[in-house]
Amino acid sequence: MGPRWAGTCISGCPWARWSPKAILRGQDIPPDLIIRKRLLAGKSLAQLVLDEDVDIAVLDGQRNLIRLGQDASLTACTWRDYGQTRRTATDILTNTPAARGLRYECRHGRNELALMLIDGRTAPALTVVCSAPLDTDGWARDAVTASLLDDFTLTLG
C-alpha cells in the first residue's frame, strides 16, 4: 500500500490462490506460461486463523462501494490502474483509524473475498495452523501448483 502500511497480511479463500499472486508480484507472466521454481525460493504458504473480531473497512458489494463513491472497478482494474486502487485504499485506511484492514473482492475471482490486515495499528491475534516452504516438495507446493494450473493456466517448471 505504501510505506505507512508496509507490513500487510493478505488472505483469501481458497488460500492457496494467494501464493501465485505473491510469486508473480512484480513479474510478467512468461510467454511459455511456465513459472520458474527459482521464484519459490524463500517463500512459504501458511494457513492462519484470526482469533478475535477486528474492525475492517469493507470494500465489497455495490452498497458499500457506492457509500465510498466507488464502484467495482476499484478492485477489478487492470495493472494500469492499480496505483489508483492502492492510493484509494490508503486514503480509506487513513480516514478510518479504527480499521485494522480491508475486505474486498478478489480481482481474479470476483465471487471470492480477500482480507488484508495492516501493520502499524494494534496487531490482531492470529494463530498459525500450518506453514510450509514452497521451494521443497510437500502440501504447500502441491497446493500452489494446483492453483497455478487450475486458476491461472500456468505450470511450474
Backbone as a ProteinNet text record, in pm:
[ID]
protein_1_A
[PRIMARY]
MGPRWAGTCISGCPWARWSPKAILRGQDIPPDLIIRKRLLAGKSLAQLVLDEDVDIAVLDGQRNLIRLGQDASLTACTWRDYGQTRRTATDILTNTPAARGLRYECRHGRNELALMLIDGRTAPALTVVCSAPLDTDGWARDAVTASLLDDFTLTLG
[TERTIARY]
83.3	0	87.8	188.8	277.7	360.9	458.5	545.9	470	361.4	287.8	222.7	183.3	116.2	206.3	334.4	430.6	411.5	373.4	354.5	211.2	186.7	50	41.5	-76.6	-106.3	-232.3	-221.7	-336.3	-377.4	-506.4	-554	-679.9	-705.5	-824.2	-861.2	-972.8	-1017.7	-1054.3	-1005.6	-912.9	-777.4	-717.5	-597.4	-476.9	-471.1	-355.6	-352.6	-466.6	-474.2	-387.5	-359.3	-281.4	-133.7	-84.4	57.8	100.8	24.5	67.1	77.3	-13.6	-7.2	123.5	160.9	284.8	407.1	402.3	515.1	537.8	430.3	440.3	449.5	445.7	449.2	570.1	542	647.9	704.9	645	693.1	587.4	631	539.2	515.7	396.6	370.7	450.9	534	617.6	532.2	577.1	501	477.7	569.1	551	458.8	410.2	317.9	377.5	509.9	577.9	642.5	603.4	661	784.5	896.6	1022.5	1028.3	1075.6	1082.7	1169	1265.8	1352	1271.9	1153.3	1069.6	1006.7	1014.2	958.4	1055.9	1181.3	1284	1249.3	1255	1230.9	1084.6	992.8	850	785.4	677.4	606.8	456.9	381.1	235.5	193.3	106.2	60.8	-90.5	-148.3	-290.6	-300.7	-370.9	-384.3	-529.5	-550.4	-683.4	-680.4	-776.7	-791.3	-865.6	-802	-855.1	-944.7	-970.3	-1054.4	-1126.3	-1234.9	-1302.4	-1220.2	-1209.4	-1138	-1224.2	-1210.4	-1278.1	-1200.5	-1273.3	-1212	-1298	-1237.8	-1311.7	-1359.6	-1487.7	-1547.9	-1561.2	-1488	-1485.4	-1546.1	-1638.9	-1705.2	-1855.3	-1921.4	-2064.9	-2095.6	-2194	-2228.6	-2266.2	-2344	-2387.3	-2267	-2170.8	-2052.4	-1967.1	-1951	-1868.9	-1933.7	-2065.4	-2134.9	-2119.2	-2126.7	-2107.4	-1972.1	-1874.7	-1739.5	-1715.4	-1820.6	-1804.5	-1725.6	-1732.8	-1657.5	-1752.1	-1695.8	-1768.8	-1674.9	-1720.3	-1641.8	-1506.8	-1490.2	-1361.4	-1248.5	-1282.6	-1179.1	-1088.4	-1146.2	-1064.6	-1061.8	-1139.5	-1141.9	-1058.5	-974.6	-896.3	-782.9	-727.6	-608.7	-486	-371	-246.2	-220.3	-274.3	-251.7	-312	-424.3	-494.5	-470.5	-384.8	-363.9	-307.8	-226.9	-173.3	-285.5	-388.1	-502.3	-577.8	-589.9	-655.1	-578.8	-447.4	-365.1	-379.8	-381.2	-397.4	-534.7	-638.7	-773.6	-780.8	-724.5	-724.9	-647.8	-535.2	-457.1	-538.2	-607.8	-692.2	-801.9	-864.1	-970.8	-915.7	-801	-742.2	-698.3	-643.6	-600.8	-719.5	-834.3	-953.6	-1045	-1002.3	-1079	-984.4	-952.3	-848.9	-877.6	-1003.2	-1033.8	-1011.8	-1006.6	-992.5	-852.7	-847.8	-719.2	-694.9	-776.3	-758.1	-871.7	-869.4	-968.5	-1022.4	-1150.5	-1208	-1255.5	-1218.2	-1251.7	-1268.5	-1332.8	-1349.6	-1217.4	-1184.3	-1061.5	-1069.3	-964.6	-959.7	-974.2	-912.4	-914.2	-1019.7	-1098.7	-1204.3	-1316.8	-1397.2	-1496.7	-1594.2	-1610.7	-1702	-1631.4	-1505.6	-1428.5	-1386.8	-1373.4	-1333.7	-1192.6	-1123.9	-990	-991.5	-904.5	-887.1	-741.4	-718.5	-583	-574.4	-490.5	-465.3	-340.7	-341.3	-228.9	-148.3	-23.7	65.8	53.7	101.2	101.4	-11.2	-99.6	-206.3	-199.4	-290.4	-287.4	-290	-191.1	-181.9	-292.7	-363.1	-467.8	-405.7	-480.6	-435	-456.4	-347.7	-351.5	-287.8	-341	-279.8	-237.1	-112.8	-63.8	-106.4	-195.5	-243.3	-137.8	-84.9	21.8	96.7	222	305.8	411.3	445.5	548.5	612.1	741.5	810.2	761.1	767.7	725.2	837.2	961.6	1073.6	1114.4	1029.3	1051.2	920.9	932.6	813.4	728.6	597.4	505.9	371.6	285.9	148.4	141.5	230.9	224.8	255.6	363.4	396.4	285.6	230.3	121.7	0.9	-33.9	-148.5	-125.3	-4.6	27.4	34.2	92.2	99.9	-40.8	-131.1	-269.4	-337.4	-313.4	-373.3	-317.1	-185.7	-125.3	-194.7	-218	-279.7	-429	-501.1	-647.6	-696.9	-632.3	-681.2	-617.7	-496.2	-423.6	-371.7	-394.8	-346.6	-195.2	-126.1	19.4	73.7	197.1	260.6	388.6	437.5	561	669.3	780.3	885.7	1023.5
-117.5	0	124	124.5	238.2	220.5	306.4	289.4	281.7	357.5	359.6	224.9	151.2	22.2	-89.9	-77	-169.4	-313.5	-339.7	-477.1	-518.3	-605.7	-648.4	-799.8	-848.2	-990.7	-1000.7	-1064.9	-1078.4	-1224.5	-1247.8	-1385.4	-1393.3	-1510.8	-1533.1	-1678.9	-1709	-1846.5	-1877.6	-1982.1	-2076.8	-2012.7	-2041.6	-1969.3	-1997	-2108.6	-2135	-2039	-1980.1	-1889.2	-1765.8	-1728.6	-1607.9	-1625.8	-1747.2	-1768.7	-1735.3	-1776.2	-1734.9	-1582.9	-1511.9	-1365.9	-1317	-1374	-1333.1	-1375.2	-1492.5	-1541.7	-1451.3	-1407.2	-1328.2	-1178.8	-1134.4	-990.5	-927	-826.4	-755.6	-829.7	-941.3	-1023.4	-1027.4	-1032.3	-1058.3	-1207.9	-1247.8	-1389.7	-1429.1	-1532	-1572	-1615.6	-1586.8	-1626	-1776.9	-1856.7	-2002.5	-2053.4	-1963	-1993.6	-2089.4	-2090.1	-2173.3	-2082.1	-2103.5	-2027.4	-2102.3	-2035.8	-2098.5	-2125.3	-2242.6	-2283.8	-2190.1	-2123.5	-2032.6	-1919.5	-1889	-1784.2	-1827	-1956	-2006.7	-1992.9	-1970.1	-1963.3	-1856.7	-1895.4	-1801.8	-1770.5	-1836.3	-1810.9	-1932.3	-1907.9	-2016.7	-1990.3	-2092	-2082.5	-2113.4	-2031.8	-2052.7	-2042.1	-2121.2	-2109.5	-2045.4	-1933.1	-1856.5	-1853	-1841.2	-1820.7	-1689	-1604.1	-1478	-1509	-1487.2	-1528.5	-1425.5	-1316.1	-1212.7	-1136.3	-1070.8	-983.6	-856.7	-808.6	-684	-594.8	-465.9	-369.9	-359.1	-366.1	-353.4	-261.5	-203.7	-126.3	-225.8	-221	-318.2	-254.2	-310.7	-257.1	-354.9	-438.8	-529.5	-501.2	-534.7	-512	-370.9	-362.5	-233.7	-128.9	-166	-69.3	-6.5	-89.4	-37.6	49.8	8.8	87.1	221.2	223	348.5	447.3	398.9	486.7	555.5	489	543.8	620.4	632.6	699.5	615.2	483.4	390.8	293.9	212.4	101.9	-17.1	-124	-247.8	-230.6	-124.1	-103.5	-79.3	-47.9	-26.7	-148.6	-267.4	-388.7	-471.7	-435.8	-511.6	-443.7	-351.3	-274	-356.1	-303.5	-365.5	-314.7	-369.7	-326.6	-179	-123.8	18.7	110.7	67	149.9	105.9	6.8	-47.2	57.6	148.2	255.3	338.4	367.2	443.2	362	232	146.1	152	143.1	149.2	284.1	392.5	525	537.6	488.2	494	412.3	292.3	208.4	275.7	336.9	407.9	523.4	598.4	709.1	657.7	545.6	488.8	449.1	382.1	342.4	462.9	563.6	684.5	754	753.5	822.1	731.7	610.2	515.5	458.9	539.1	499	369.9	332.3	208.6	83.9	101.2	-14.9	-73.5	-204.3	-274.4	-352	-320.7	-385.9	-354.9	-424.1	-407	-543.1	-547.9	-665.3	-620.6	-699.2	-660.6	-783.8	-763.7	-872.7	-896.4	-1023.3	-1058.7	-1018.2	-961.5	-917.6	-1034.4	-1148.2	-1262.7	-1366.1	-1339.2	-1431	-1350	-1290.2	-1191.9	-1245.6	-1375	-1429.6	-1463.6	-1424	-1453.1	-1323	-1330.2	-1213.1	-1231.5	-1120.5	-1120.1	-1028.3	-1058.6	-976.1	-934.6	-805.3	-753.2	-687.3	-743.6	-683.2	-597.2	-483.5	-390.8	-385.1	-349.1	-326	-178	-142.2	-1.6	33.9	-59.1	-42	-162.8	-173.2	-286.2	-416.5	-500.3	-627.3	-721.4	-782.1	-877.1	-1009.3	-1083	-1214.5	-1315.5	-1376.2	-1475.8	-1605.2	-1716.9	-1846.9	-1906.7	-1952.5	-2022.6	-2168.3	-2213.2	-2351	-2443.1	-2401.8	-2477.5	-2383.7	-2419.7	-2339.2	-2430.4	-2404.2	-2485.5	-2405.3	-2429.2	-2359.4	-2407.5	-2317.9	-2352.9	-2411.3	-2396	-2443	-2586.8	-2657.9	-2800.9	-2875.2	-3004.1	-3084.8	-3092.4	-3093.8	-3106.2	-3043.8	-3039.4	-2992.8	-2848.4	-2762.3	-2621	-2606.5	-2669.6	-2662.6	-2728.3	-2839.2	-2906.7	-2813.4	-2742.5	-2651.3	-2537.3	-2482.2	-2371.5	-2420.4	-2536.7	-2592.8	-2614.5	-2667.2	-2688.7	-2556.3	-2453.3	-2322.1	-2258.4	-2271.5	-2217.4	-2274.6	-2405.8	-2471	-2441.5	-2465.4	-2454.1	-2310.4	-2219.2	-2081.4	-1988.1	-2021.6	-1929.2	-1992.4	-2121.8	-2196.3	-2183	-2186.5	-2179.9	-2311.2	-2342.2	-2459.9	-2419.5	-2509.2	-2486.7	-2570	-2507.1	-2583.1	-2538.9
0	0	0	74.6	83.1	208.1	230.4	345.8	478.4	491.1	616.8	646.2	543.3	559.7	508.5	527.8	467.2	510.1	633	677.6	656.2	563.5	536.6	536.1	563.8	556.3	471.4	357.6	268.8	267.4	284.5	280.3	197.1	148.1	68.5	72.6	15.5	11.8	-132	-193.9	-133.2	-110.1	3	45.6	-40.8	-109.6	-197.2	-315.5	-349.4	-464.2	-445.2	-321.8	-298.3	-325.5	-314.2	-337.5	-479.9	-583.2	-717.7	-731.6	-667.8	-673.2	-610.8	-496.4	-430.7	-510.8	-571.6	-651.3	-771.5	-833.2	-956.3	-931.7	-806.7	-778.7	-847	-928.7	-998.8	-1117.7	-1154.6	-1265.7	-1375.9	-1497.5	-1607.5	-1614.6	-1656.9	-1680.1	-1803	-1791.4	-1905.2	-2024.1	-2146.5	-2266.3	-2274.4	-2218.5	-2224.1	-2112.6	-2026.5	-1917.2	-1813.5	-1802.6	-1704.6	-1599	-1474.2	-1363.3	-1314.6	-1313.3	-1275.8	-1125.5	-1088.6	-948.5	-865.1	-926.8	-850.3	-786.2	-842.1	-784.8	-652.1	-619.3	-493.9	-376.6	-407.2	-302.9	-198.7	-73.2	36	61.8	-7.6	10.8	76.7	149.7	215	207.7	239	243.3	385.8	441.2	578.5	584.9	670.1	699	836.4	843.9	967.3	1010.7	1141.1	1196.3	1272.3	1244.3	1315.7	1444.7	1559	1688.5	1756.1	1690.4	1750.2	1639.2	1676.4	1582.6	1566.6	1443.7	1418.5	1329.8	1348.1	1261.7	1131.5	1020.5	888.8	803.5	702.6	602.5	496.7	465.6	373.4	235.6	139.5	3.8	-96	-50.7	-143.1	-141	-247.9	-259.2	-306	-391.1	-451.6	-348.1	-247.4	-146.2	-74.8	-33.7	36.9	-53.4	-178.4	-271.5	-304.1	-322	-352.1	-237.2	-113.2	3.1	1.5	-62.2	-70.1	-200	-283	-411.7	-510.5	-495.2	-579.5	-648.8	-736.3	-795.7	-806.5	-870.5	-875.8	-944.1	-1020.5	-1087	-987.2	-862	-760.3	-748.7	-748.7	-735	-862.6	-961	-1087	-1195	-1155.3	-1250.8	-1311.3	-1417.2	-1475.9	-1401.8	-1434.7	-1371.1	-1393.9	-1503	-1533.1	-1426.7	-1367.4	-1269.5	-1126	-1106.4	-972.4	-876.7	-926	-840.8	-779.5	-858.8	-806.7	-701.8	-723.7	-624.4	-492.7	-499.4	-377.8	-307.8	-385.1	-324.8	-257.1	-323.8	-266.8	-137.7	-138.3	-18.2	95.2	63.5	164.8	222.3	136.8	183.9	276.6	239.7	322	458.1	461	589	671.6	606.2	676.4	742.5	673.7	724.2	805.9	831.1	912.6	1018.3	1120.3	1215.2	1292.5	1306.3	1379.1	1293.3	1161.2	1071.9	1081.2	1096.9	1101.4	972.9	871.8	743.3	648.8	536.1	429.8	388.1	353.2	288.3	150.8	48.4	-88.3	-176.2	-292.2	-387.3	-459.1	-476.4	-545.6	-692	-741.4	-880.6	-978	-944.9	-1034.7	-997.2	-898.2	-856.3	-796.1	-880.2	-836.8	-732	-720.5	-621	-490.9	-478.6	-359	-291.4	-161.3	-84.4	-30.4	-15.6	42	163.6	257.7	376.3	381.7	392.6	407	543.8	630.1	760.5	749.1	818.2	806.5	935	918.3	1029.9	1067.1	1181.8	1219.9	1314.6	1339.9	1438.2	1530.3	1624.7	1716.3	1637.8	1660.8	1587.7	1633.4	1537	1574.4	1621.4	1700.5	1745.8	1633.1	1589.1	1482.2	1531.7	1484.7	1512.1	1379.7	1372.5	1254.6	1268.4	1179.1	1181.6	1121	1007.3	942.4	848.4	823.1	735.2	675.3	548.3	483.3	370.8	345.7	236.3	100.6	2.4	-133.5	-216.9	-171.1	-252.6	-220.5	-145	-121.5	-148.8	-180.1	-204.6	-78.7	-97.5	16	-14.8	87	69	19	65.4	25.1	-124	-168.4	-311.5	-393.7	-346.7	-419	-433.7	-327	-330.8	-429.4	-427.8	-519	-663	-684.3	-819.6	-875.3	-793.1	-836.7	-869.7	-786.6	-812.4	-938.8	-959.2	-1081.9	-1205	-1203.9	-1319.2	-1327.3	-1219.7	-1222.3	-1233.1	-1162.9	-1156.5	-1258.5	-1303.2	-1388.6	-1517.5	-1537.6	-1654.1	-1670.1	-1557.9	-1556.2	-1500	-1533.2	-1475.7	-1405.6	-1323.4	-1251	-1316.3	-1352.2	-1421.1	-1382.5
[MASK]
+++++++++++++++++++++++++++++++++++++++++++++++++++++++++++++++++++++++++++++++++++++++++++++++++++++++++++++++++++++++++++++++++++++++++++++++++++++++++++++

